Amino acid sequence: MAITEMGTFLRSLGGALGWVVLIAFALIVIISNIKVVPQAHAYVVERLGAFHAAWGTGLHFKIPFLDRIAKKISLKEQVIDFPPQPVITKDNVTMQIDTVVYFQITDPKLYAYGVENPLSAIENLSATTLRNIIGDMELDHTLTSRDVINSKIRVILDEATDAWGIKVNRVELKNIIPPAEIQDSMEKQMKAERERRAKILDAEGEKRSAILIAEGQKESAVLRAEAVKETKIREAQGEAEAILSVQRALADAIKLMNEAAPSDQVIALKSLEAFQKAADGKATKIIIPSNIQSLAGLAASFKELVGSDPSSDR
């Protein structure tokens, strides 16, 4: 009886474990087939080997054993730096040019099934396009037309890669490396050009300096002339004011004399003083007026009058 019960218990336990294992396996399968597509990414899903869908950002469920994620694609802008490519210009100069391509995947299905190796295809296409464009340009034009070359390559690549689900946003010529002998010639030319510009700048500087010196001397001469002019004006004004002062003093003296009503004797005396001053000068010939004797007598009388002692009258 005990053995029978033990067997029943083991069969029940085995059945329970089997169910537990089965449920656990089912959960693992379900969880492993739940997929979350991150931002700016896309998953290309195949069902039974054929394209089924392109999953965008979010939560998705894949049918076990039927669906398969064939490719995980980034939708961000990507950059490819291709190695230098040998190209020949129109004037038979071989150069090395490396390009940088900025592109973005716009159609995950076309990108997954349009071409076997999209990046290699872009590299080969860009090299071929670059050779065709540079082959129609001379060396000097090539070195000065980067923007034109970039634009032409971008248009051609963008049109060709539409079938691959790729959009080419920008193409840049990173380096243009001419042959060594041409580089030496260009460096010599650039050095000569720098020296020429330096000489021009020096000449311009000397010319400007000479102009400034001449302008300074001119301004200095003008200032000196103005100073001399101002000095002469002030001297003339001083002399004029002095003459005016003398004339005013003389006018005032005449006015006072007129107001004082001088007698004939005083006038004669003043005339005698004026004659005395004239006689004291350096003149060699003096004309004596006819009435000088009477004036002399008047002067003697005036001297006796002034020189007399007032006490003697007492």
Secondary structure, DSSP 8 states (H G I E B T S, - for coil): -HHHHHHHHHHHHHHHHHHHHHHHHHHHHHHHTEEEE-TTEEEEEEETTEEEEEE-SEEEE--TTTEEEEEEEE-S-EEEE---EEEE-TTS-EEEEEEEEEEEE--HHHHHHS-S-HHHHHHHHHHHHHHHHHTTS-HHHHHT-HHHHHHHHHHHHHHHGGGGTEEEEEEEEEEEE--HHHHHHHHHHHHHHHHHHHHHHHHHHHHHHHHHHHHHHHHHHHHHHHHHHHHHHHHHHHHHHHHHHHHHHHHHHHHHHHHH---HHHHHHHHHHHHHHHHTSS-S-----TTHHHHHHHHHHHHHHHHS-GGGG-
